[in-house]
């Protein structure tokens, strides 16, 4: 359950998601985050908010170590539908904010 502010005077967006994961024998790990309506009765969408939709797949694949430092390849694929009319300026702002967080995460582990 998450609520996001998109800025630009847009209504808040609510997401209701489940997460499943799988670790393969070769050490590859996959996380899949997807919509669910299973929890809507206990956690309804807040008044004035809009129920958004999305699917995200993270893949973590171990690589050969460099010296004593473990290495991992990470892939991220996502599709999000914030629902409603989102102005291009708001979409570009939020995409830039999201990608800068991914970039900061990468710098932390480089």
C-alpha positions in Angstrom: 0.0 0.0 0.0 1.5 3.3 -1.0 0.3 6.8 -1.7 2.3 9.1 -4.0 2.2 12.8 -4.6 2.8 13.6 -8.2 2.9 17.4 -7.7 1.5 20.0 -10.1 -1.8 20.1 -8.1 -2.7 16.6 -9.1 -4.7 14.3 -6.9 -2.7 11.8 -4.8 -2.3 8.3 -6.3 -2.8 5.1 -4.3 -1.2 1.8 -5.3 -2.2 -1.7 -3.9 0.5 -4.2 -4.7 1.7 -7.7 -4.0 5.3 -8.8 -4.2 6.5 -12.3 -5.2 10.0 -13.4 -5.6 12.0 -16.4 -6.9 15.6 -17.4 -6.4 17.1 -19.7 -9.0 19.9 -22.3 -8.5 22.4 -20.1 -10.2 21.8 -17.3 -7.7 19.6 -15.1 -9.9 16.9 -13.4 -7.9 13.7 -12.0 -9.4 11.2 -9.7 -7.7 7.8 -9.1 -9.3 5.5 -6.3 -7.9 2.0 -6.3 -9.3 -1.5 -4.9 -8.7 -3.9 -6.6 -6.3 -7.5 -5.9 -5.2 -7.2 -8.5 -2.4 -6.8 -5.8 0.2 -9.3 -3.2 -1.0 -11.9 -4.0 1.7 -9.4 -3.5 4.6 -7.5 -0.6 2.8 -9.9 1.3 0.5 -8.7 4.2 -1.7 -8.7 7.4 0.3 -11.3 10.0 -0.5 -10.1 12.2 -3.4 -7.2 9.8 -4.3 -7.0 7.9 -7.6 -6.2 4.2 -7.7 -3.1 3.8 -9.9 -1.8 0.6 -11.5 1.6 -0.9 -12.2 3.9 -3.8 -12.7 7.6 -3.9 -11.9 10.2 -6.6 -12.3 13.6 -6.4 -10.6 16.3 -9.0 -11.6 19.5 -9.4 -9.6 22.1 -11.6 -11.2 25.4 -12.4 -9.5 28.6 -11.7 -11.6 32.2 -12.8 -11.0 33.8 -11.0 -8.1 36.5 -8.4 -8.7 39.0 -9.3 -6.1 37.1 -9.6 -2.9 34.3 -7.4 -4.0 31.1 -9.2 -5.1 29.4 -7.9 -8.3 25.7 -8.0 -9.2 23.9 -7.0 -12.4 20.6 -5.4 -11.8 17.7 -4.9 -14.3 14.6 -2.9 -13.7 11.5 -3.0 -15.9 8.4 -1.1 -14.9 5.1 0.0 -16.3 3.0 2.4 -14.3 -0.4 3.9 -15.1 -1.1 6.9 -12.8 -4.6 7.1 -14.3 -6.2 10.3 -15.5 -4.7 13.2 -17.5 -1.1 13.7 -16.4 0.5 16.8 -18.0 3.8 16.2 -19.8 5.6 18.5 -17.3 4.4 16.4 -14.4 5.3 13.1 -16.1 8.8 14.3 -17.0 9.3 15.7 -13.5 8.3 12.4 -11.8 10.3 10.2 -14.3 13.4 12.4 -13.6 12.9 12.1 -9.9 12.5 8.3 -10.1 15.6 7.8 -12.3 17.7 10.0 -10.1 16.8 7.7 -7.2 18.0 4.7 -9.3 21.2 6.6 -10.2 21.8 7.4 -6.5 21.3 3.8 -5.6 23.9 2.8 -8.3 26.4 5.3 -7.0 26.1 3.9 -3.5 27.1 0.5 -4.7 29.8 1.5 -7.2 
